[in-house]
């Protein structure tokens, strides 16, 4: 996965807010298993879901599009 720091930070913030994966997954409309796969980098997170995820955690995520080489 290309963004391990982001994944680690999302998990850390979720845990700091004492939110279980099951709770956040329910708010995001996904399974707990899928959330787990996202957090450990086993599946790419769709951008709209990533923004929603950040919003539920009280984060203001900014997505920067990289130009293709």
C-alpha positions in Angstrom: 0.0 0.0 0.0 1.3 3.4 -0.9 0.1 5.3 2.2 1.1 3.4 5.3 1.4 6.6 7.4 -2.1 7.6 6.6 -3.5 4.2 7.4 -1.6 4.1 10.7 -2.8 7.6 11.6 -6.5 6.7 10.8 -6.3 3.7 13.0 -4.5 5.7 15.8 -7.2 8.4 15.7 -10.0 5.9 15.7 -8.5 4.2 18.8 -7.8 7.5 20.5 -11.5 8.3 20.1 -12.2 4.9 21.7 -14.2 3.8 18.6 -14.2 0.2 17.7 -13.9 -1.0 14.1 -17.5 -2.3 14.2 -18.8 1.1 15.2 -16.9 3.0 12.5 -17.7 0.4 9.9 -21.4 0.8 10.6 -21.2 4.5 10.2 -19.3 4.1 6.9 -21.7 1.4 5.6 -19.1 -1.3 5.3 -18.3 -4.5 7.1 -15.9 -4.6 10.0 -13.8 -7.0 8.0 -13.5 -4.6 5.1 -12.5 -1.8 7.5 -9.8 -4.0 8.9 -8.5 -4.7 5.4 -8.4 -1.0 4.7 -6.6 -0.2 8.0 -3.8 -2.7 7.3 -3.4 -1.8 3.6 -4.9 -5.0 2.1 -7.4 -3.1 0.0 -7.3 0.4 -1.5 -9.7 2.9 0.1 -12.0 4.6 -2.4 -11.5 8.4 -2.2 -15.1 9.2 -1.3 -15.0 6.6 1.5 -11.7 8.0 2.7 -13.1 11.5 3.0 -16.2 10.2 4.8 -14.0 8.2 7.1 -11.9 11.3 8.0 -15.1 13.3 8.6 -16.4 10.7 11.1 -13.1 10.9 13.0 -13.2 14.7 13.0 -10.3 15.1 10.5 -10.1 17.4 7.5 -8.4 15.2 4.9 -7.1 16.9 1.7 -6.6 14.7 -1.3 -3.9 15.7 -3.8 -4.1 14.2 -7.3 -0.7 13.4 -8.7 -0.1 14.0 -12.4 0.6 10.8 -14.3 4.2 10.7 -15.6 
